[in-house]
Amino acid sequence: MDVAPIRPPDLSTRPFSLVAERIMTASPDELYLMCTRQLGRWFADPGSVLSRPAVNEPFFFTAGGGHPHYGRFLRLIPDRLVELTWVTGEGGTEGAETVLTVRLSQHGAGTALVLTHAGFATAAARDRHEESWPTILEQLDLRATTLV
């Protein structure tokens, strides 16, 4: 069976991006698990995740009381990298297919996490996410160390 090559979206007309960095208490393997198989334990509304974390597989979930999030996995390197497309509606990516890349590396007993979110159509959408990601990463770290 032939496998179609993975094509990331063309972001050339959506130039706004952000980077969020955080030293996490959780280990890279705990964070990788939380970002692939356990979104429903820390971010998504309970029972809303439809996903099989594999390259080119789609995902869907709701968060924050029913706001839809969807996309597909672009690259997965266990305990090191999760890259996916990320689409939300009004108040989020405004329908733009963005690319979210989470890089994980060992940092003492924890993890250095670098999140890049690229492809926003407007500075306002980017700014909203730039304001939200630090709190979301803090929540991820807390949940990863208390649930796993």
MOWO-V975231 format. One record per pair of residues at least 24 apart in sequence whose C-alpha atoms are under 7 Angstrom apart, sorted by the first residue. I is the first residue (numbers start at 1). GAP is how many residues later the second one is. Records with the same first field share a line. If there is no record, write none. Layout:
I=GAP  GAP
//
This chain:
6=50  68
8=66
11=108
14=105  106  107
15=104  105  106
16=102  103  104  105  106  107  110
17=100  101  102  103  109
18=98  99  100  108  112
19=96  97  98
20=94  95  96  113  114
21=92  93  94
22=90  91  92
23=88  89  90
24=86  87  88  89  117
25=85  86  116
26=84  85  115  118  119
27=82  83  84
28=51  52  76  77  78  83
29=50
30=114  118
31=113
32=46  47
34=110
42=98  101
79=25
80=24  25
92=33
93=27  32
96=24  25
//
